[in-house]
Amino acid sequence: MAEQQVQPLHNEKHANTKVQNGINVDFLKSQHLIPVVAHEFARVATEFPMAFVKNNETGQFQAVAMFGLEPGENLFVQDGKWTAGFAPLAVTRYPFGLVKHPEEDQFGIVIDEASPLVGEEEGNALFEDGKETEYLTRRKEALVNFIEFSRVTEAFTKHLADKELLVQQTLTVEIKGEKKDINGIYLVDERKLNELSDEDYLELRKRGYLAPIFAFLTSTHQVARLARLKAQRAEA
């Protein structure tokens, strides 16, 4: 896979740069977990199982969508194409990114010049006469939203962890009659959720956390879908 060449976006340097709509399949094909934000949980749950993973160094949890059952496996990339009906924001923001200014609370926009979606021939222009196009403005807004959504999701996840609602679990899937365990993931503990005091439950409702929690719980049923896809791959 080609190395990334991430550069700050500049109206002179990128005056003729165009970006095609699409997904960086080259990068995705080896990713089995991708971060997701609470705002998209309901949409993610219709396609993928979700889980929380724990950073052992910081102790922080992160919500992820599962694209595969083991590292390096993405069951939604086939023949160089993305086959799911939806891709999370962490995927669709590419080839753009935001980089935080070291001293100030400001972000600069960067672009991966090595991306197959970036060129001068095809796609959406980023600048016209030195001014950013409507397309670039929209993409920038989506990036800023993603940062904001990520902050909200961090607070949401921390609240669940503080209330001890996240529990380490092993998911067992059956592939062609063989059982396979997926370890190292955390799920929302439904029993503890039901045992919360009225006060704590009301707090979840007030914060707007109930909808993403229920979407998350629903999503775990999609693990069976991953098992089916994996079995189909094995037959192909």
C-alpha positions, 0 to 999 in steps of 0.5 A, a space after each residue: 500500500 502506498 505511503 500517505 503524503 499528508 500535506 496542509 491544504 493551500 489555495 495556491 499549492 492545491 489550486 488545480 487539485 480535485 477530489 473524487 467521491 469514494 472510499 479508500 478501499 486500499 486502506 480499509 481492506 486490512 482494517 477490522 475495527 474503525 472508530 464510530 461516533 455516537 451520532 451515527 450509532 443508529 445508522 451503523 447498527 443497521 450494517 455492523 456490530 459495534 463494540 468498545 475497545 480499551 486502550 491499555 495505556 490510557 484506560 480509555 474506551 473507544 467505540 468501534 464498528 467491526 468490519 471483520 472477526 479478526 485483525 487484518 480482515 475486512 469482510 465488506 471489501 470485495 474485489 476492490 469495492 466497498 460492499 456495505 450500504 454505509 460507511 462511518 464518518 471516520 472512513 468518509 472524511 478521507 482524504 481530508 483530515 484536521 490537525 490541531 494547532 500545537 499552541 492554539 485551539 484551532 485546526 488546520 485542514 490537511 489532505 493526503 496527496 497520495 490518495 487514489 481519490 486525489 488528482 487534477 483530472 477527475 473529481 470536485 475542484 477544491 479552489 476556484 480563483 483562489 477561493 474555496 469551492 462549495 464542495 470544500 466548504 461542505 467537506 470542512 464542515 463535515 470534518 469540524 462536525 466529526 471533531 465535535 461528535 468525537 468529543 461528545 462520544 468521548 464524554 458518552 463513553 466515559 459516562 458509561 465506564 464511570 457507571 460501570 455499564 461497560 463489561 468485557 465479553 467474549 462474543 462467540 460466533 459459529 462459522 461452518 459449524 465451528 465456534 470461534 471466540 472474539 475476545 478483548 471487546 467490551 459491550 454495554 451490560 444490559 443487566 446493569 443498565 436495567 438495575 440502574 437507579 431511577 436517578 441514574 437512568 433519568 440522567 442517561 435520558 437527560 443527556 440524550 444517551 439512551 438512543 445510542 445505548 439502544 442502537 449499540 445493543 441492537 448492533 451486536 446482532 450483526 455479528 451473525 452477519 459477519 460470521 455469514 460473510 466469513 463463511 461465504 468467503 471461505 467457500 468462494 
